[in-house]
Amino acid sequence: MFLSMIAAKIRAYLRYRETVRELSRLTDRELDDLGLSRSDIQYVARTHAA
């Protein structure tokens, strides 16, 4: 049980980092097309990873 909880936390963190990396690669124009700004990236990544 404990190991599966740790594994889930690690997977969530990896999803968070991947989302941040992908969104950070977008231009400001592309982010605007999605309705996001650079300051929204971490929030969106946390929401996605949860």
Jmol script that loads the backbone (N, CA, C; Angstrom):
load data "model"
ATOM      1  N   MET A   1       0.822  -1.197   0.000  1.00  0.00           N
ATOM      2  CA  MET A   1       0.000   0.000   0.000  1.00  0.00           C
ATOM      3  C   MET A   1       0.864   1.257   0.000  1.00  0.00           C
ATOM      4  N   PHE A   2       1.852   1.271   0.866  1.00  0.00           N
ATOM      5  CA  PHE A   2       2.737   2.428   0.970  1.00  0.00           C
ATOM      6  C   PHE A   2       3.519   2.633  -0.319  1.00  0.00           C
ATOM      7  N   LEU A   3       4.012   1.547  -0.895  1.00  0.00           N
ATOM      8  CA  LEU A   3       4.777   1.657  -2.137  1.00  0.00           C
ATOM      9  C   LEU A   3       3.909   2.113  -3.300  1.00  0.00           C
ATOM     10  N   SER A   4       2.677   1.672  -3.340  1.00  0.00           N
ATOM     11  CA  SER A   4       1.792   2.118  -4.423  1.00  0.00           C
ATOM     12  C   SER A   4       1.463   3.598  -4.279  1.00  0.00           C
ATOM     13  N   MET A   5       1.381   4.099  -3.050  1.00  0.00           N
ATOM     14  CA  MET A   5       1.140   5.516  -2.828  1.00  0.00           C
ATOM     15  C   MET A   5       2.350   6.340  -3.292  1.00  0.00           C
ATOM     16  N   ILE A   6       3.531   5.871  -2.996  1.00  0.00           N
ATOM     17  CA  ILE A   6       4.748   6.553  -3.438  1.00  0.00           C
ATOM     18  C   ILE A   6       4.832   6.531  -4.964  1.00  0.00           C
ATOM     19  N   ALA A   7       4.529   5.396  -5.570  1.00  0.00           N
ATOM     20  CA  ALA A   7       4.560   5.282  -7.028  1.00  0.00           C
ATOM     21  C   ALA A   7       3.555   6.235  -7.665  1.00  0.00           C
ATOM     22  N   ALA A   8       2.382   6.379  -7.065  1.00  0.00           N
ATOM     23  CA  ALA A   8       1.370   7.305  -7.589  1.00  0.00           C
ATOM     24  C   ALA A   8       1.856   8.747  -7.495  1.00  0.00           C
ATOM     25  N   LYS A   9       2.511   9.093  -6.394  1.00  0.00           N
ATOM     26  CA  LYS A   9       3.058  10.449  -6.233  1.00  0.00           C
ATOM     27  C   LYS A   9       4.142  10.719  -7.274  1.00  0.00           C
ATOM     28  N   ILE A  10       4.976   9.739  -7.531  1.00  0.00           N
ATOM     29  CA  ILE A  10       6.037   9.895  -8.530  1.00  0.00           C
ATOM     30  C   ILE A  10       5.433  10.072  -9.917  1.00  0.00           C
ATOM     31  N   ARG A  11       4.424   9.268 -10.262  1.00  0.00           N
ATOM     32  CA  ARG A  11       3.765   9.402 -11.561  1.00  0.00           C
ATOM     33  C   ARG A  11       3.108  10.770 -11.705  1.00  0.00           C
ATOM     34  N   ALA A  12       2.487  11.255 -10.640  1.00  0.00           N
ATOM     35  CA  ALA A  12       1.859  12.580 -10.683  1.00  0.00           C
ATOM     36  C   ALA A  12       2.911  13.662 -10.891  1.00  0.00           C
ATOM     37  N   TYR A  13       4.041  13.539 -10.209  1.00  0.00           N
ATOM     38  CA  TYR A  13       5.114  14.520 -10.372  1.00  0.00           C
ATOM     39  C   TYR A  13       5.656  14.486 -11.794  1.00  0.00           C
ATOM     40  N   LEU A  14       5.817  13.310 -12.369  1.00  0.00           N
ATOM     41  CA  LEU A  14       6.315  13.199 -13.741  1.00  0.00           C
ATOM     42  C   LEU A  14       5.318  13.801 -14.735  1.00  0.00           C
ATOM     43  N   ARG A  15       4.015  13.599 -14.511  1.00  0.00           N
ATOM     44  CA  ARG A  15       2.992  14.224 -15.358  1.00  0.00           C
ATOM     45  C   ARG A  15       3.061  15.738 -15.238  1.00  0.00           C
ATOM     46  N   TYR A  16       3.258  16.230 -14.008  1.00  0.00           N
ATOM     47  CA  TYR A  16       3.381  17.666 -13.778  1.00  0.00           C
ATOM     48  C   TYR A  16       4.561  18.232 -14.549  1.00  0.00           C
ATOM     49  N   ARG A  17       5.728  17.610 -14.435  1.00  0.00           N
ATOM     50  CA  ARG A  17       6.930  18.103 -15.108  1.00  0.00           C
ATOM     51  C   ARG A  17       6.776  18.059 -16.625  1.00  0.00           C
ATOM     52  N   GLU A  18       6.168  16.997 -17.140  1.00  0.00           N
ATOM     53  CA  GLU A  18       5.967  16.897 -18.585  1.00  0.00           C
ATOM     54  C   GLU A  18       5.028  17.999 -19.088  1.00  0.00           C
ATOM     55  N   THR A  19       3.976  18.266 -18.335  1.00  0.00           N
ATOM     56  CA  THR A  19       3.027  19.303 -18.723  1.00  0.00           C
ATOM     57  C   THR A  19       3.696  20.679 -18.706  1.00  0.00           C
ATOM     58  N   VAL A  20       4.478  20.956 -17.664  1.00  0.00           N
ATOM     59  CA  VAL A  20       5.201  22.228 -17.592  1.00  0.00           C
ATOM     60  C   VAL A  20       6.159  22.353 -18.772  1.00  0.00           C
ATOM     61  N   ARG A  21       6.874  21.291 -19.065  1.00  0.00           N
ATOM     62  CA  ARG A  21       7.837  21.318 -20.173  1.00  0.00           C
ATOM     63  C   ARG A  21       7.141  21.581 -21.504  1.00  0.00           C
ATOM     64  N   GLU A  22       6.049  20.885 -21.760  1.00  0.00           N
ATOM     65  CA  GLU A  22       5.333  21.055 -23.030  1.00  0.00           C
ATOM     66  C   GLU A  22       4.732  22.450 -23.162  1.00  0.00           C
ATOM     67  N   LEU A  23       4.100  22.934 -22.107  1.00  0.00           N
ATOM     68  CA  LEU A  23       3.488  24.252 -22.189  1.00  0.00           C
ATOM     69  C   LEU A  23       4.542  25.351 -22.267  1.00  0.00           C
ATOM     70  N   SER A  24       5.673  25.151 -21.632  1.00  0.00           N
ATOM     71  CA  SER A  24       6.739  26.151 -21.669  1.00  0.00           C
ATOM     72  C   SER A  24       7.339  26.285 -23.058  1.00  0.00           C
ATOM     73  N   ARG A  25       7.256  25.255 -23.854  1.00  0.00           N
ATOM     74  CA  ARG A  25       7.778  25.296 -25.222  1.00  0.00           C
ATOM     75  C   ARG A  25       6.912  26.123 -26.169  1.00  0.00           C
ATOM     76  N   LEU A  26       5.649  26.347 -25.781  1.00  0.00           N
ATOM     77  CA  LEU A  26       4.745  27.103 -26.640  1.00  0.00           C
ATOM     78  C   LEU A  26       5.099  28.584 -26.615  1.00  0.00           C
ATOM     79  N   THR A  27       4.813  29.253 -27.711  1.00  0.00           N
ATOM     80  CA  THR A  27       5.010  30.698 -27.771  1.00  0.00           C
ATOM     81  C   THR A  27       3.878  31.385 -27.007  1.00  0.00           C
ATOM     82  N   ASP A  28       4.072  32.662 -26.720  1.00  0.00           N
ATOM     83  CA  ASP A  28       3.017  33.423 -26.046  1.00  0.00           C
ATOM     84  C   ASP A  28       1.748  33.447 -26.892  1.00  0.00           C
ATOM     85  N   ARG A  29       1.907  33.505 -28.189  1.00  0.00           N
ATOM     86  CA  ARG A  29       0.754  33.512 -29.099  1.00  0.00           C
ATOM     87  C   ARG A  29      -0.021  32.190 -28.999  1.00  0.00           C
ATOM     88  N   GLU A  30       0.709  31.076 -28.997  1.00  0.00           N
ATOM     89  CA  GLU A  30       0.054  29.766 -28.892  1.00  0.00           C
ATOM     90  C   GLU A  30      -0.643  29.612 -27.542  1.00  0.00           C
ATOM     91  N   LEU A  31      -0.004  30.081 -26.481  1.00  0.00           N
ATOM     92  CA  LEU A  31      -0.643  30.021 -25.169  1.00  0.00           C
ATOM     93  C   LEU A  31      -1.911  30.869 -25.149  1.00  0.00           C
ATOM     94  N   ASP A  32      -1.840  32.037 -25.772  1.00  0.00           N
ATOM     95  CA  ASP A  32      -3.009  32.912 -25.835  1.00  0.00           C
ATOM     96  C   ASP A  32      -4.150  32.233 -26.596  1.00  0.00           C
ATOM     97  N   ASP A  33      -3.828  31.494 -27.636  1.00  0.00           N
ATOM     98  CA  ASP A  33      -4.847  30.756 -28.386  1.00  0.00           C
ATOM     99  C   ASP A  33      -5.546  29.725 -27.500  1.00  0.00           C
ATOM    100  N   LEU A  34      -4.817  29.208 -26.533  1.00  0.00           N
ATOM    101  CA  LEU A  34      -5.383  28.239 -25.583  1.00  0.00           C
ATOM    102  C   LEU A  34      -6.073  28.917 -24.402  1.00  0.00           C
ATOM    103  N   GLY A  35      -5.959  30.235 -24.347  1.00  0.00           N
ATOM    104  CA  GLY A  35      -6.555  30.969 -23.238  1.00  0.00           C
ATOM    105  C   GLY A  35      -5.687  30.956 -21.997  1.00  0.00           C
ATOM    106  N   LEU A  36      -4.386  30.767 -22.172  1.00  0.00           N
ATOM    107  CA  LEU A  36      -3.453  30.697 -21.048  1.00  0.00           C
ATOM    108  C   LEU A  36      -2.404  31.795 -21.151  1.00  0.00           C
ATOM    109  N   SER A  37      -1.792  32.086 -20.025  1.00  0.00           N
ATOM    110  CA  SER A  37      -0.621  32.951 -20.018  1.00  0.00           C
ATOM    111  C   SER A  37       0.505  32.163 -19.355  1.00  0.00           C
ATOM    112  N   ARG A  38       1.703  32.677 -19.415  1.00  0.00           N
ATOM    113  CA  ARG A  38       2.846  31.973 -18.822  1.00  0.00           C
ATOM    114  C   ARG A  38       2.649  31.739 -17.328  1.00  0.00           C
ATOM    115  N   SER A  39       1.982  32.665 -16.674  1.00  0.00           N
ATOM    116  CA  SER A  39       1.765  32.519 -15.230  1.00  0.00           C
ATOM    117  C   SER A  39       0.772  31.404 -14.897  1.00  0.00           C
ATOM    118  N   ASP A  40       0.010  30.937 -15.872  1.00  0.00           N
ATOM    119  CA  ASP A  40      -0.963  29.863 -15.659  1.00  0.00           C
ATOM    120  C   ASP A  40      -0.361  28.471 -15.786  1.00  0.00           C
ATOM    121  N   ILE A  41       0.840  28.367 -16.310  1.00  0.00           N
ATOM    122  CA  ILE A  41       1.412  27.061 -16.648  1.00  0.00           C
ATOM    123  C   ILE A  41       1.504  26.146 -15.431  1.00  0.00           C
ATOM    124  N   GLN A  42       2.043  26.628 -14.330  1.00  0.00           N
ATOM    125  CA  GLN A  42       2.190  25.761 -13.155  1.00  0.00           C
ATOM    126  C   GLN A  42       0.843  25.327 -12.590  1.00  0.00           C
ATOM    127  N   TYR A  43      -0.127  26.238 -12.582  1.00  0.00           N
ATOM    128  CA  TYR A  43      -1.462  25.883 -12.095  1.00  0.00           C
ATOM    129  C   TYR A  43      -2.084  24.802 -12.971  1.00  0.00           C
ATOM    130  N   VAL A  44      -2.010  24.984 -14.272  1.00  0.00           N
ATOM    131  CA  VAL A  44      -2.590  24.006 -15.197  1.00  0.00           C
ATOM    132  C   VAL A  44      -1.886  22.659 -15.038  1.00  0.00           C
ATOM    133  N   ALA A  45      -0.574  22.679 -14.890  1.00  0.00           N
ATOM    134  CA  ALA A  45       0.182  21.434 -14.730  1.00  0.00           C
ATOM    135  C   ALA A  45      -0.195  20.724 -13.441  1.00  0.00           C
ATOM    136  N   ARG A  46      -0.338  21.472 -12.351  1.00  0.00           N
ATOM    137  CA  ARG A  46      -0.748  20.861 -11.077  1.00  0.00           C
ATOM    138  C   ARG A  46      -2.134  20.253 -11.191  1.00  0.00           C
ATOM    139  N   THR A  47      -3.042  20.969 -11.850  1.00  0.00           N
ATOM    140  CA  THR A  47      -4.402  20.472 -12.014  1.00  0.00           C
ATOM    141  C   THR A  47      -4.405  19.200 -12.862  1.00  0.00           C
ATOM    142  N   HIS A  48      -3.611  19.199 -13.922  1.00  0.00           N
ATOM    143  CA  HIS A  48      -3.534  18.042 -14.799  1.00  0.00           C
ATOM    144  C   HIS A  48      -2.947  16.822 -14.076  1.00  0.00           C
ATOM    145  N   ALA A  49      -1.946  17.051 -13.240  1.00  0.00           N
ATOM    146  CA  ALA A  49      -1.267  15.953 -12.571  1.00  0.00           C
ATOM    147  C   ALA A  49      -2.093  15.353 -11.450  1.00  0.00           C
ATOM    148  N   ALA A  50      -3.015  16.115 -10.901  1.00  0.00           N
ATOM    149  CA  ALA A  50      -3.793  15.643  -9.736  1.00  0.00           C
ATOM    150  C   ALA A  50      -4.757  14.536 -10.063  1.00  0.00           C
TER     151      ALA A  50
END
end "model"
wireframe off; spacefill off
backbone 0.3
color backbone group
